[in-house]
Amino acid sequence: MKQYVVDAFTSEVFHGNPAGVCVMDEWIPEELMINITRENRFSETAFTVKEGDKYHLRWFTPGGEIDLCGHATLATAYVLFNFYTKDADKVIFTTLSGDLIVDKKGDLLEMEFPAYELAKIDVTDAMEEAIGVRPLEAYMGRDLLCLFENEDVIHNLNPDLKKLLDIDGLLLQATAPGKETDCVSRTFAPKMAVDEDPVCGSGHCHIVPFWANRLGKNDIVAYQASPRGGMLYCRLDGDRVFLAGNAALYSECELYV
């Protein structure tokens, strides 16, 4: 079975967020998909099968299947555009989050996702103990989004991952105003067996609506301040979030499974 490894939200390998991409003729057992994902040890591995005019897409973390993943969607679209549908400028994915569209926009690939609704919640002592710094504000969607004072706080975060397991929300999205971008963020996902997600697309379905509302504008340039780093060019349109970025191919291989 063919597998590609693509670094998403970057134009250079060894940056952005790596994802495994398996393009298949038919579905393999779910247990095998989970085993491949755990063997890869990336935050996500994507599996896709062409069904009519669309591609059915599923995402797995080492902890199991997830309902939405931006960087692995971008990585899969990159593989399809470059190896399978070279003349196309759009691909439609059928997913657990509905149909997702990826368009070519010059050198960028732009994805359309549903925005998460955020409800403001109280900042708790448990959050401070788990994160190591007390958030200024906290919001809940699928994930917990915490606002901090500045970019330096984000760069220096070193949360207690075991304590994060007891905090509500699937992932932790930590964000602050950026110095050279509209916002910066980091994503921690111990509940999905991922300590830190290098660049989290679905996390920006929380982050972009927050900053669009806070800054009073719909176009947001976001930097994920993980050790690998990644740039996202985003816009909010109603209840939809558009995320655009580059991708770089790291490897192409055969899996003997």
KAKAHU-V743648 format. One record per residue. RES is the residue in one letter. SS is DSSP state (H for helix, E for strand, C for the rest). PSI is psi in degrees with one decimal (none if undefined). D_CENTER is the distance of its C-alpha to the mean C-alpha in whole Angstrom. Layout:
{{RES & SS & PSI & D_CENTER} {RES & SS & PSI & D_CENTER}}
This chain:
{{M & C & 137.1 & 25} {K & E & 135.3 & 23} {Q & E & 141.2 & 19} {Y & E & 150.4 & 18} {V & E & 123.3 & 15} {V & E & 132.9 & 13} {D & E & 118.0 & 12} {A & E & 151.3 & 9} {F & C & 37.6 & 10} {T & C & 157.4 & 13} {S & C & 3.7 & 16} {E & C & 138.8 & 18} {V & C & 157.7 & 17} {F & C & 7.9 & 17} {H & C & -178.8 & 14} {G & C & -152.0 & 10} {N & E & 116.5 & 8} {P & E & 140.8 & 10} {A & E & 140.9 & 10} {G & E & 142.1 & 13} {V & E & 118.7 & 14} {C & E & 116.1 & 17} {V & E & 119.2 & 19} {M & E & 158.0 & 22} {D & C & -28.7 & 25} {E & C & 164.5 & 25} {W & C & 142.9 & 23} {I & C & 165.5 & 24} {P & C & 145.7 & 24} {E & H & -37.5 & 21} {E & H & -37.1 & 23} {L & H & -38.8 & 23} {M & H & -40.9 & 19} {I & H & -41.3 & 18} {N & H & -39.6 & 21} {I & H & -43.3 & 19} {T & H & -43.8 & 16} {R & H & -34.4 & 18} {E & H & -39.4 & 20} {N & H & -40.4 & 17} {R & C & 25.3 & 16} {F & C & 165.5 & 12} {S & C & -33.1 & 9} {E & E & 145.0 & 9} {T & E & 133.4 & 12} {A & E & 143.5 & 12} {F & E & 131.8 & 15} {T & E & 144.6 & 17} {V & E & 133.0 & 21} {K & E & 128.1 & 22} {E & E & 100.0 & 24} {G & C & -128.8 & 26} {D & C & 0.7 & 25} {K & E & 168.9 & 21} {Y & E & 125.6 & 19} {H & E & 126.4 & 18} {L & E & 132.3 & 15} {R & E & 146.5 & 14} {W & E & 138.3 & 11} {F & E & 136.3 & 12} {T & E & 168.2 & 11} {P & C & -18.9 & 15} {G & C & -4.5 & 15} {G & E & -175.2 & 15} {E & E & 147.1 & 14} {I & E & 155.8 & 11} {D & C & -15.0 & 11} {L & C & 133.9 & 8} {C & C & 116.6 & 5} {G & H & -49.3 & 4} {H & H & -34.7 & 5} {A & H & -27.1 & 7} {T & H & -45.9 & 8} {L & H & -42.3 & 9} {A & H & -41.6 & 11} {T & H & -43.2 & 13} {A & H & -41.1 & 14} {Y & H & -45.4 & 15} {V & H & -45.4 & 17} {L & H & -45.9 & 19} {F & H & -33.2 & 20} {N & H & -21.1 & 21} {F & H & -20.7 & 23} {Y & H & -35.3 & 23} {T & C & 62.5 & 23} {K & C & -25.1 & 25} {D & C & -5.0 & 26} {A & C & 152.8 & 24} {D & C & 9.6 & 22} {K & E & 144.0 & 20} {V & E & 140.3 & 18} {I & E & 126.7 & 18} {F & E & 134.6 & 16} {T & E & 124.9 & 17} {T & E & 176.5 & 15} {L & C & -19.7 & 15} {S & C & 20.9 & 14} {G & E & -170.4 & 16} {D & E & 130.9 & 17} {L & E & 133.8 & 14} {I & E & 135.3 & 15} {V & E & 126.0 & 14} {D & E & 145.6 & 17} {K & E & 127.9 & 18} {K & E & 79.6 & 19} {G & C & -124.5 & 21} {D & C & -6.8 & 19} {L & E & 154.4 & 16} {L & E & 127.4 & 14} {E & E & 129.0 & 13} {M & E & 145.7 & 11} {E & E & 124.8 & 13} {F & E & 159.1 & 11} {P & E & 139.8 & 13} {A & C & 141.0 & 13} {Y & C & 139.0 & 13} {E & C & 134.7 & 17} {L & C & 132.2 & 17} {A & E & 126.8 & 21} {K & E & 135.2 & 22} {I & E & 167.6 & 23} {D & C & 141.2 & 26} {V & C & 131.7 & 25} {T & C & 161.6 & 26} {D & H & -33.1 & 28} {A & H & -37.7 & 26} {M & H & -47.3 & 22} {E & H & -42.0 & 24} {E & H & -38.2 & 25} {A & H & -40.3 & 22} {I & H & -31.6 & 20} {G & C & -11.8 & 23} {V & C & 140.7 & 24} {R & C & 123.7 & 25} {P & C & 152.1 & 22} {L & C & -39.2 & 24} {E & E & 159.3 & 22} {A & E & 144.0 & 20} {Y & E & 150.5 & 18} {M & E & 127.1 & 17} {G & C & -127.8 & 15} {R & C & -38.5 & 13} {D & C & 166.1 & 12} {L & E & 123.9 & 15} {L & E & 125.1 & 14} {C & E & 132.7 & 17} {L & E & 134.7 & 19} {F & C & 168.8 & 20} {E & C & -45.4 & 23} {N & C & 174.7 & 22} {E & H & -35.2 & 20} {D & H & -37.2 & 22} {V & H & -43.3 & 21} {I & H & -46.7 & 18} {H & H & -33.2 & 18} {N & C & 2.8 & 21} {L & C & 138.0 & 19} {N & C & 72.5 & 20} {P & C & 159.8 & 19} {D & C & 103.2 & 21} {L & H & -32.6 & 19} {K & H & -39.9 & 22} {K & H & -29.0 & 22} {L & H & -26.2 & 19} {L & C & -25.4 & 19} {D & C & 0.6 & 22} {I & C & 139.8 & 20} {D & C & 152.9 & 19} {G & C & 142.9 & 15} {L & C & -47.3 & 13} {L & C & 163.3 & 11} {L & E & 122.8 & 12} {Q & E & 111.9 & 11} {A & E & 126.9 & 14} {T & E & 158.2 & 15} {A & E & 164.9 & 18} {P & E & 145.1 & 19} {G & C & 158.5 & 19} {K & C & -40.5 & 22} {E & C & -5.4 & 21} {T & C & 171.1 & 18} {D & C & -34.3 & 18} {C & E & 160.4 & 16} {V & E & 160.1 & 14} {S & E & 164.7 & 12} {R & E & 152.7 & 11} {T & E & 128.3 & 9} {F & E & 133.4 & 11} {A & E & 55.5 & 11} {P & H & -24.5 & 15} {K & H & -20.2 & 15} {M & H & 17.6 & 13} {A & C & 29.9 & 15} {V & E & 114.9 & 12} {D & E & -56.2 & 14} {E & E & 128.2 & 11} {D & E & 119.3 & 8} {P & C & -42.2 & 8} {V & C & 115.8 & 6} {C & C & 107.6 & 3} {G & C & -47.6 & 3} {S & C & -29.5 & 4} {G & C & -33.9 & 6} {H & H & -8.9 & 7} {C & H & -10.0 & 9} {H & H & -47.0 & 11} {I & H & -43.8 & 11} {V & H & -48.6 & 12} {P & H & -37.4 & 15} {F & H & -50.8 & 16} {W & H & -31.4 & 17} {A & H & -42.6 & 18} {N & H & -42.3 & 21} {R & H & -39.0 & 22} {L & H & -11.2 & 22} {G & C & 33.3 & 24} {K & C & 155.2 & 22} {N & C & -20.4 & 19} {D & E & 120.4 & 18} {I & E & 127.2 & 16} {V & E & 121.6 & 15} {A & E & 141.1 & 13} {Y & E & 126.1 & 12} {Q & E & 116.2 & 10} {A & C & 40.1 & 13} {S & C & 170.7 & 13} {P & C & -31.3 & 15} {R & C & -35.9 & 14} {G & C & 155.3 & 13} {G & E & 146.4 & 11} {M & E & 137.4 & 12} {L & E & 132.2 & 10} {Y & E & 110.6 & 13} {C & E & 155.8 & 13} {R & E & 147.0 & 15} {L & E & 129.4 & 16} {D & E & 95.5 & 19} {G & C & -121.9 & 20} {D & C & 21.4 & 18} {R & E & 142.9 & 15} {V & E & 129.9 & 13} {F & E & 124.7 & 13} {L & E & 125.2 & 10} {A & E & 145.1 & 12} {G & E & 173.4 & 12} {N & C & 174.1 & 13} {A & E & 154.7 & 13} {A & E & 132.2 & 16} {L & E & 125.8 & 17} {Y & E & -44.4 & 18} {S & E & 161.2 & 20} {E & E & 129.0 & 22} {C & E & 173.0 & 23} {E & E & 133.2 & 25} {L & C & 130.7 & 24} {Y & C & 78.0 & 28} {V & C & none & 27}}
